[in-house]
Amino acid sequence: MNKKIWAVVSREFLTRAKTKGYIIGTLMFPVILIFLFGGIFIFGRFFQPSTQHFEVIDQTGKIFPQMVEMLSDTLKNGSLKYSFTEIDATEENLENTLEELRTKVLQKVIDGFFIIPDNILTSRQVKYSARNVSNFDDLRDIERVISKSVGNIRLENLGYSPEVIRQEMYAGYISLTSYQVTEKGEISKSGVSNFLLTYLLTYLLMLFIMIYGQAVTGSVIEEKSQRITETIISSIKPIELMMGKIVGICLLGITQLTVIGSFIILLSTYGTPALVKMGVETPKLLNIIGNLQFTPVVFAFFILYFFMGFLLYATLFAAVGSMVNTTDEGQQFLTPIIFLNIIGFFIMITVAQNPDTPAAFWASLIPFFTPSVMFARIAVSHPTLPSGAILSIFTMGISIYLIISLVAKIYRVGILMYGKKPSLKEAIKWIKYK
């Protein structure tokens, strides 16, 4: 790059990097990630639930005692999580009893009530009524306990001891620990942690390419609409102006992704002890964060594929900006480009679980999908590089060069065209100009 291009790069980067919005946005991303990983549990400490009161009509006469016994969990303040009261109801007074229970619910005397029918062994249905039925975690626990009680009754009816059977079932439960086979041996690796990290990083790639790619379009349209482009290109070639804009805005994205990546590395190293100190006691969450493996090598590929993906897409965004006169006009051309980026992300979701299939290999070599798909394959396969990883860098490089060569011809004509409604047919003519 010559001095003129670097002058444009510096202008595009510094004018945006010094804004309050960019600085706040960069610092806010780690905060957003904190809420993504632990916000539910952090807020849970401030909004602790109180004891939920339920009344139960147990027409079997057998399930209610087991419910009380198995749902004896307590809250952090020591009080019961659930409080159950059994209601006697006969066929004669059932409707009156139900009306009284509905009144209690509406008056917030109780949180809800259950009706366990006498034919539950065959119907396998329990009715739950409440003002709010969105507490699915609690309902799942209660459903599990009632199901276990029904199972016990069915086993007893067959002459089996449910306690002995369940002891044997629990004794047979196993824990599956996954190891990745590499040339240097086997290493412990969590499939869930690996997939979630890959999903998050690839989503950021897609998001940042779209956000900063459209910033390129906006920058080109702004200068074109203000009629300052003629002055600029009197001292710099159109392709130098275009590349300066693209690289300058790309550095903004790389800066933010570096901050985010550094935070994720810190999270994977110190996240589990920090959450434990904050009182988070969820084993699954702690296990997922404790098994995050965001190594410097994966970080390097993360930045590399963002850089190449951004050059590819931002060049097309620059072409759109040079062709149109307003942002509204540009939307019809931007939409297909954005869809290509999104399609690559959706392909990644499947490829991340099956990175070594032939379909994954070929999809990762399609330039418009390579940033998302190949990075996902590398992230889940690390420390082993998947087939085609190096080849994808060459195919991306060649594709970027070809697209820049074509777009430069559109850009040099388009930035000087005013008032004329753009079309693809017109853009093709510009490419043919010498």
Secondary structure, 3 states (H helix, E strand, C coil): CCHHHHHHHHHHHHHHHCCHHHHHHHHHHHHHHHHHHHHHHHHHHHCCCCCEEEEEEECCCCHHHHHHHHCCCECCCCCECEEEEECCCCCCCHHHHHHHHHHHHHCCCCCEEEEECCCHHHHCCCEEEECCCCCHHHHHHHHHHHHHHHHHHHHHHCCCCHHHHHHHHHHCCCCCCCEEEECCEEEECCHHHHHHHHHHHHHHHHHHHHHHHHHHHHHHHHHHHCCCHHHHCCCCCHHHHHHHHHHHHHHHHHHHHHHHHHHHHHHHHHHHHHHHHCCCCCHHHHHHHHCCCCCHHHHHHHHHHHHHHHHHHHHHHHHHHHHCCCHHHHHHHHHHHHHHHHHHHHHHHHHCCCCCCHHHHHHCCCCCCHHHHHHHHHHHHCCCCCCCHHHHHHHHHHHHHHHHHHHHHHHHHHCCCCCCCCCHHHHHHHHHCC
